[in-house]
Amino acid sequence: MDLNLEFEKLKAGQDQILRMLTQKNNVKKELKVYSLGELATFFGVTKRTIYNWKDEGRLPLTIVSSKTYMTEDQLQSFLETNEVKPINGQPLLKRSKIKK
């Protein structure tokens, strides 16, 4: 067994892995942005409500010139931090049956 030959094979394998990782990291992620109208549709509220949330500082938004947007990352972060989880696996709201 030639140790130099084995070492060269190992080095070549490491170089190949490093090239693959570098190529993968260089792939640019497409940046998705949402307008306030799209956010209103997404949340099922009026555009006025989105403006209110914006004015109250509830939404992490990006302002470019006179336009306001929310990026995909901001939306994901907002949803994760504002998630309401059920207690003991029970639904959050129980709808009571209306008796006639």
C-alpha positions as CSV (number, residue, x, y, z in Angstrom):
1,M,0.0,0.0,0.0
2,D,1.5,3.3,-1.1
3,L,0.7,6.0,1.4
4,N,1.5,8.8,-0.9
5,L,-1.0,7.5,-3.5
6,E,-3.7,7.1,-0.8
7,F,-3.0,10.6,0.4
8,E,-3.3,12.0,-3.1
9,K,-6.7,10.2,-3.5
10,L,-7.9,11.6,-0.2
11,K,-6.7,15.1,-1.1
12,A,-8.5,14.9,-4.5
13,G,-11.7,13.8,-2.8
14,Q,-11.5,16.7,-0.3
15,D,-10.9,19.2,-3.1
16,Q,-13.9,17.9,-5.0
17,I,-16.1,18.3,-1.9
18,L,-14.8,21.8,-1.3
19,R,-15.6,22.8,-5.0
20,M,-19.1,21.3,-4.6
21,L,-19.8,23.3,-1.4
22,T,-18.4,26.5,-2.9
23,Q,-20.6,26.1,-6.0
24,K,-23.7,25.4,-3.8
25,N,-23.1,28.5,-1.6
26,N,-22.6,30.7,-4.7
27,V,-26.1,30.0,-5.9
28,K,-28.1,33.1,-5.5
29,K,-31.4,32.8,-3.7
30,E,-34.3,34.6,-5.4
31,L,-35.6,37.4,-3.2
32,K,-39.4,37.4,-3.0
33,V,-41.0,40.6,-1.8
34,Y,-44.7,41.3,-1.1
35,S,-46.5,44.5,-1.5
36,L,-49.0,45.7,1.2
37,G,-51.9,44.6,-1.1
38,E,-50.4,41.1,-1.3
39,L,-50.0,41.0,2.4
40,A,-53.6,42.0,2.9
41,T,-54.7,39.2,0.7
42,F,-52.4,36.7,2.4
43,F,-53.6,37.6,5.9
44,G,-57.3,38.0,4.8
45,V,-57.6,41.5,6.0
46,T,-58.1,44.9,4.3
47,K,-55.3,47.0,3.0
48,R,-56.2,49.6,5.7
49,T,-55.5,47.0,8.4
50,I,-52.0,46.3,6.9
51,Y,-51.4,50.1,7.0
52,N,-52.5,50.2,10.7
53,W,-50.2,47.3,11.5
54,K,-47.4,49.1,9.7
55,D,-48.1,52.4,11.6
56,E,-48.2,50.4,14.9
57,G,-44.8,48.8,14.1
58,R,-46.3,45.3,14.2
59,L,-44.9,44.2,10.8
60,P,-41.2,44.2,9.9
61,L,-41.3,46.0,6.6
62,T,-38.7,47.4,4.2
63,I,-39.3,50.8,2.7
64,V,-37.7,51.7,-0.6
65,S,-38.3,55.3,-1.7
66,S,-42.1,55.7,-1.1
67,K,-43.0,52.0,-1.5
68,T,-43.3,49.6,1.4
69,Y,-42.6,45.8,1.1
70,M,-42.1,42.7,3.2
71,T,-39.4,40.2,2.2
72,E,-39.9,36.5,2.3
73,D,-37.5,36.3,5.2
74,Q,-39.3,39.0,7.1
75,L,-42.6,37.3,6.6
76,Q,-41.2,33.9,7.7
77,S,-39.7,35.5,10.8
78,F,-43.0,37.3,11.6
79,L,-45.0,34.2,11.3
80,E,-42.7,32.2,13.5
81,T,-42.6,34.8,16.3
82,N,-46.4,35.4,16.2
83,E,-47.5,31.8,16.0
84,V,-50.2,30.9,18.5
85,K,-50.1,27.3,19.5
86,P,-52.9,25.3,21.0
87,I,-52.8,24.3,24.6
88,N,-52.8,20.5,25.3
89,G,-53.6,19.8,21.6
90,Q,-57.0,21.4,22.0
91,P,-58.3,23.9,19.3
92,L,-57.8,27.5,20.2
93,L,-61.4,28.4,19.6
94,K,-64.4,26.2,20.1
95,R,-67.4,27.1,18.1
96,S,-70.5,26.7,20.2
97,K,-73.5,25.3,18.5
98,I,-76.4,27.8,18.3
99,K,-79.5,26.4,19.9
100,K,-82.7,27.2,18.2
